[in-house]
Amino acid sequence: MKKLLFTLLLLTIPINLYAQKSDLIVGNWVFTKALNENIDEAGLAFMKAEVIGKWKFEFKSDGKFNTYMMGQKANGEWKLLSEANILVLNGVEGGPQEFKILKTSKNELALRLGLGEFLLTRIKQ
């Protein structure tokens, strides 16, 4: 009996960790900062004009998302690969996009897409 209870306990820990990480992602987010230190002036100007404060996400608990970027609205599905700290978005132009999660907390989400690293801040509603 003790072995059965121990096995059940071990199985519920990963499920709970996944649910907690997913809960941290659900909500409304906006890109607030480029974290790369080696961005040239042209790249930084583009980021400020098109991304920072303008690229927004709404991650829903049912695995769907809405986004507004560069004057375009898009939607699709998201999933969390918690063992690899990867956020996968399907429905964004160019096929699935994989964001490496660098940091996640109640109000901040740091992501890497390719060579770009970004800080998103939760939008209070």
KAQUI-V433749 format. One line per field, one symbol per residue. ss: DSSP state (H for helix, E for strand, C for the rest). burial: 1 if it has 16 or more other ideal C-beta (glycine too) atoms within 10 Angstrom, else 0. A space follows every 10 residues. Layout:
BEGIN
ss=???
burial=???
END
This chain:
BEGIN
ss=CHHHHHHHHH HHHHHHHHHH HHHHHCEEEE EEEECCCCCC HHHHHHHHHH HCCCCEEEEC CCCEEEEEEC CEEEEEEEEE ECCCCEEEEE CCCCCCEEEE EEEECCCEEE EEECCEEEEE EECCC
burial=0000000000 0000000000 0101101111 1111000010 0000001000 1100111110 0000101010 0000010101 0100101010 1000001010 1001000011 1100001111 01000
END
